[in-house]
Amino acid sequence: MSDFTSAIKLMEIQLGHDVEIPLTTCSNGSASVRIVNGYYSEGVMSYILTKTI
């Protein structure tokens, strides 16, 4: 099994269901963190913004 295949299988196990993921952006030296609900399916990581911290 290649490293790539191993990584994909691990992502499917860890992220193949609804999980909370911190998403951070930076503007003018100030960081903003949001918690998003995300999941990994068929090679695509999708997320939905849920709340701002």
N, C-alpha and C positions, 0 to 999 in steps of 0.2 A: 504494500500500500504506500502511495506517495505521501509526502508531507502535505500537499494540497488536499488530497482526498481525506487525510486524517483531520485536517483543519475544518473542512466542510462538515464532516460527521460530528465533530465536537460542537460546531455552531448549531447544528440541527438539534443536538441534545440539550445544550444550554440555552438556546434562544428560540427554539422551535415552538414556543408557546408564549402566552402573554407575560412579558417581563417589564419591570421598571428600569429605565436607562437614564442616567443623568446626561443632559445635553448642555454644553457650555458654549457661549458666544462671548466675544470681547469687542467692545467699541470704545474708542477714546480712552483706553487704559482701564476701563471698568468691565468686570466680568459679570455675566448674568447666567445663572444656572436654572434650568427647567427640568422637571422630571417628566419623561415621556413614556408612554406604554408602547412597547415595540415587540416585534417578532420577526423571525427569519424563516422564509419559506421559498423553496425553489430558486435559490441563488439571490434572493432580494431581501434586504433588511428594510422593513417598513416601520414607521412610527407615527403616533398620534399625540399631539401636545395635550397634556392633561392639566398641569398647574405650574405656576411660577413660584420659585422660592425667593 
